[in-house]
Amino acid sequence: MKKNKGFIITYILIFGAVFLLLLAGLLGFILSQLKQAEYELAYEQALHIAEAGIDRYRWYLVHKSQEIFEGEEVGCPPSDCVDCVNCEYQFTLPGLGVIGKYQLEVEEERSCGVTTAIGITVVGWTMQFPDVQRKIKVHYIKPTVAEYSYILNHNVWAGADRTIMGPYHSNGGIRMDGQNNSLVTSEQAEWNCTDSYGCSICPSECGWISGQGCICPGVFTTANGSEEFFRINASHFDFEGITIDLGRIKFLTQPLPQGEGHGLYFPPSTEEGYHVIINGRIINVSKITELSRVRAYTEEKGYYWEHSIISEEEMAVDYVLEDCGLIYFEDDIWLEGEVGGRITLAVANLIVPEEKASVWLKDNINYKDGSPLDGFVLVSQNNVLITPDSPDYLELDGIYIAQEGHFGRNHYDSWNYAKKEELNIFGSIVSNGRVGTKWSSGSTWVSGYRERQNIYDPKLSYYPPPFLPCISEEFGYKGWEEIR
């Protein structure tokens, strides 16, 4: 009997030990799972804390936008930081207090003393697991005209031979017969489509109203337009606001003491204007002393003699464009070349208000090296026009802004100037007046470029050249990524 008791005690001890081992393992497993759950919760919370840092900084930018526009440097928000040198902030929740922290790192992209874009890197972590960190990076920028292939301040008819890739907006009505792959937006709910827009016979998409004429929807098509992308009652684009940039660019580029001496400034030529050839960061400039005339036609003037072909010019001078990629001409220019880096070229006569300066596009304007950081903006006070002696195949890279005039090519009768083959635009057109680069009589092509293609350049909205006009004063997300 005593022998059996010994065996029982032994079994109890063995099974007790096994049970305790199993219990310890189970408890260890449960604790490890709880620890893992807390870790995973902290991992997710760290991301939300980092996102809170992004939201905090966005609020700061909204309230700081005017100072940034005026050239003041940005940094970390001064209030609420626990370590303002390292931009470190506490993250609190109601009822729980401080549960974590985040740290901001601000990288500004500045050109000519003005902030063009801001990169924010935020690291977030919890107080319980400070080593469990999440890092995100956001690119902040104001939305610009580079978001669009076209922005117009006039009624427009995009013909059936057009291919337009990118958003298209007009403050007027739009007849979109070309192929579009993105939004087509009009400020107008409806508009009067006249003979000039192919409505001598009112299209079935519109309606004839006695005393008013052919009244059409703000955006409509009779050919290839994709109606699912059409929108009416869109926001107005302010063309007059671009004037502020012209005056500011002039002040920045003028030599001391009149201005700040950034970029290049060219006063009135006292001749016919300037011939400008861009070669990377070298600007080749000559004064034009004589222009040949050609018979031209526009809707505003009818037939007239247009002096737009360079026949004589002075010896050219090379100018080196430094880091501040601003150029200002207080006269008409004839332009061509290859752009290197980011350049903004403004043309305006702010000395004599009634004499508005224009730009003539004489030949191709391309990016020299094809770098993603290359970008070109042309801001003209009046017109941006393609010359009669332009090449048969013309390529234009960049953003072309006709603030008070229009972008286009006039009608020419002369056989060697009238018809050209192909126009390719990689960028954006911003035109106050009606755009036209092809002229037809009925259904017959009589002048201008036979084939035309527009593709907007999204990288210009990510890496904008200086003083690229904005469509909103609020900084917004342009890119978001988590850095592992």
MOHU-V87674 format. One record per helix or strand of 2 or more residues. SS is the DSSP state (alpha for helix, beta for strand). FROM is the first residue (numbers start at 1). LEN is the number of residues. If there is no record, write none. Layout:
BEGIN
[[SS/FROM/LEN] [SS/FROM/LEN]]
END
This chain:
BEGIN
[[alpha/2/68] [beta/81/3] [beta/88/6] [beta/97/15] [beta/114/13] [beta/133/12] [alpha/145/3] [beta/148/5] [beta/156/3] [beta/162/4] [beta/167/4] [beta/174/3] [beta/179/2] [beta/184/3] [beta/190/3] [alpha/195/3] [beta/207/3] [beta/213/5] [beta/219/2] [alpha/227/3] [beta/230/2] [alpha/242/12] [beta/264/3] [beta/273/8] [beta/282/17] [beta/302/12] [beta/317/4] [beta/326/4] [beta/333/7] [beta/342/6] [beta/359/9] [beta/375/6] [beta/384/3] [beta/393/10] [beta/407/2] [beta/411/2] [alpha/415/4] [beta/419/13] [beta/438/4] [beta/444/12] [alpha/459/4] [beta/470/14]]
END
